[in-house]
């Protein structure tokens, strides 16, 4: 017997409330109780959607598990540009900046949580990167896609360092320069 379909309005209220609580209280003081109260829902409604506070915060601040690859841009350069722009746009928001350092700290300290994060959110990110690389292989732009974690790291690592370590804002020149360098690396990684 199938349950009731999820109410999209409740989904959106939960995510909006999470962003609001993050902005008001910060990551370390955010609780599911506070989000439920702000969203006007019970905690059970949140836990039906997210297995933990961490998943809730990541979905609200960065991306949900329904992440789709960017549309085919017609070239590796266009596809990488779309990926880099999307990551910069997502991780550069005030909400993501408030949540990401605490989330990463929690993931590093809890192997089970890190595994769950790997199976959900990181798997979707890798699928997006893999789709762009598979298209490049099909177009003959690269011989074969490199190992998925390496390709993901080549894109995500510099963006993360730019935004969170150097605390810089998005700059078009950074995105453009990163794409040039990642594309060059992808074309020369032995398979």
C-alpha positions as CSV (number, residue, x, y, z in Angstrom):
1,X,0.0,0.0,0.0
2,X,1.5,3.3,-1.0
3,X,1.5,6.3,1.4
4,X,0.3,9.7,0.6
5,X,2.3,11.6,-1.9
6,X,4.6,14.2,-0.3
7,X,3.3,17.7,-0.3
8,X,5.6,20.0,-2.3
9,X,4.5,23.0,-0.2
10,X,5.7,21.2,3.0
11,X,9.0,20.3,1.3
12,X,9.6,24.0,0.3
13,X,8.5,25.3,3.8
14,X,11.0,22.9,5.5
15,X,13.9,24.0,3.2
16,X,13.0,27.7,3.6
17,X,12.8,27.4,7.3
18,X,16.2,25.6,7.4
19,X,17.7,28.5,5.5
20,X,16.1,31.0,7.9
21,X,17.3,29.2,11.0
22,X,20.8,28.9,9.5
23,X,20.8,32.6,8.9
24,X,19.5,33.5,12.3
25,X,21.3,31.0,14.5
26,X,24.1,29.5,12.5
27,X,24.8,25.8,11.8
28,X,26.0,24.8,15.2
29,X,22.8,26.0,16.9
30,X,20.4,24.8,14.3
31,X,18.1,22.1,15.6
32,X,15.4,20.0,13.9
33,X,13.0,21.3,16.5
34,X,13.7,24.9,15.5
35,X,13.3,24.1,11.8
36,X,10.0,22.3,12.5
37,X,8.7,25.3,14.5
38,X,9.7,27.8,11.8
39,X,8.2,25.6,9.0
40,X,5.0,25.0,11.0
41,X,5.4,21.2,10.7
42,X,6.1,18.4,13.1
43,X,9.6,16.8,13.3
44,X,8.2,13.6,11.8
45,X,7.5,15.5,8.5
46,X,11.2,16.5,8.4
47,X,12.5,13.0,9.3
48,X,10.3,11.5,6.6
49,X,12.3,13.6,4.1
50,X,15.8,13.6,5.6
51,X,17.5,11.0,7.7
52,X,19.4,13.6,9.8
53,X,19.9,17.3,10.6
54,X,23.0,17.0,8.3
55,X,21.1,15.8,5.3
56,X,18.4,18.5,5.9
57,X,21.0,21.3,6.1
58,X,23.0,20.1,3.1
59,X,19.8,19.9,1.0
60,X,18.7,23.4,2.1
61,X,22.1,25.0,1.8
62,X,23.8,23.2,-1.1
63,X,21.7,20.8,-3.1
64,X,19.2,18.0,-2.7
65,X,19.6,14.4,-3.9
66,X,17.6,15.3,-7.1
67,X,20.6,17.0,-8.6
68,X,20.6,16.7,-12.4
69,X,23.6,17.2,-14.7
70,X,23.7,20.4,-16.6
71,X,22.3,20.2,-20.2
72,X,24.7,19.2,-22.9
73,X,26.6,22.4,-23.8
74,X,28.1,20.9,-27.0
75,X,31.7,20.8,-25.8
76,X,33.8,19.9,-22.9
77,X,34.6,23.5,-22.3
78,X,30.9,24.4,-22.2
79,X,30.0,21.5,-19.9
80,X,32.8,22.2,-17.5
81,X,31.9,25.9,-17.5
82,X,28.3,25.0,-16.6
83,X,29.5,22.7,-13.8
84,X,31.9,25.2,-12.3
85,X,29.3,28.0,-12.5
86,X,26.7,25.8,-10.8
87,X,29.1,24.8,-8.0
88,X,30.3,28.4,-7.5
89,X,26.7,29.6,-7.5
90,X,25.6,27.0,-5.0
91,X,28.6,27.0,-2.6
92,X,28.9,30.8,-2.8
93,X,25.5,31.6,-1.2
94,X,25.4,32.9,2.3
95,X,23.5,29.8,3.4
96,X,26.1,27.5,2.1
97,X,28.9,29.5,3.6
98,X,27.1,29.3,6.9
99,X,26.6,25.6,6.8
100,X,29.5,23.9,4.8
101,X,32.4,24.3,7.3
102,X,30.3,22.7,10.1
103,X,28.9,20.0,7.9
104,X,32.4,19.0,6.8
105,X,33.6,18.9,10.4
106,X,30.7,16.7,11.3
107,X,31.4,14.4,8.3
108,X,35.1,14.1,9.2
109,X,34.3,13.1,12.8
110,X,31.6,10.5,12.0
111,X,32.5,7.7,9.5
112,X,28.8,6.5,9.3
113,X,27.7,10.0,8.5
114,X,30.4,10.4,5.9
115,X,29.4,7.1,4.3
116,X,25.8,8.2,4.1
117,X,26.8,11.6,2.6
118,X,28.9,9.7,0.1
119,X,26.0,7.4,-0.9
120,X,23.6,10.3,-1.3
121,X,24.8,13.8,-2.1
122,X,28.3,13.0,-3.4
123,X,27.0,10.2,-5.6
124,X,24.7,12.7,-7.3
125,X,27.6,15.2,-7.8
126,X,29.8,12.5,-9.3
127,X,27.0,11.5,-11.6
128,X,26.8,15.0,-12.9
129,X,30.6,15.1,-13.5
130,X,30.5,11.7,-15.1
131,X,27.7,12.8,-17.5
132,X,29.8,15.7,-18.7
133,X,32.8,13.5,-19.1
134,X,30.9,10.8,-20.9
135,X,29.6,13.4,-23.4
136,X,33.2,14.6,-24.0
137,X,34.2,11.0,-24.7
138,X,31.3,10.5,-27.1
139,X,32.3,13.7,-28.9
140,X,36.0,12.5,-29.1
141,X,37.3,15.4,-27.0
142,X,38.9,13.0,-24.4
143,X,39.9,9.4,-24.8
144,X,38.2,8.1,-21.7
145,X,36.9,9.6,-18.6
146,X,39.4,9.8,-15.7
147,X,38.7,8.2,-12.4
148,X,35.5,9.8,-11.0
149,X,36.9,11.0,-7.7
150,X,39.9,12.6,-9.4
151,X,37.7,14.5,-11.9
152,X,35.3,15.6,-9.1
153,X,38.2,16.8,-7.0
154,X,39.8,18.7,-9.9
155,X,36.6,20.8,-10.1
156,X,35.3,20.9,-6.5
157,X,38.6,21.4,-4.7
158,X,39.7,24.7,-6.2
159,X,36.1,26.1,-5.9
160,X,36.0,25.1,-2.2
161,X,39.5,26.6,-1.6
162,X,38.5,29.8,-3.4
163,X,35.3,30.4,-1.5
164,X,36.1,28.9,2.0
165,X,39.9,29.1,2.5
166,X,40.7,32.2,0.6
167,X,37.2,33.7,1.3
168,X,37.0,35.2,-2.1
169,X,33.8,36.0,-3.9
170,X,32.8,34.6,-7.3
171,X,34.7,36.1,-10.1
172,X,34.2,35.4,-13.7
173,X,38.0,35.3,-14.3
174,X,38.3,32.6,-11.6
175,X,35.7,30.4,-13.2
176,X,37.1,30.9,-16.7
177,X,40.7,30.1,-15.6
178,X,39.6,27.1,-13.6
179,X,37.8,25.6,-16.6
180,X,40.9,26.1,-18.8
181,X,43.1,24.3,-16.3
182,X,40.7,21.5,-15.5
183,X,40.1,20.8,-19.2
184,X,43.8,20.7,-19.8
185,X,44.3,18.3,-17.0
186,X,41.4,16.1,-18.1
187,X,42.8,15.9,-21.6
188,X,46.2,14.8,-20.3
189,X,45.4,12.4,-17.4
190,X,46.5,8.8,-18.4
191,X,43.6,6.4,-18.5
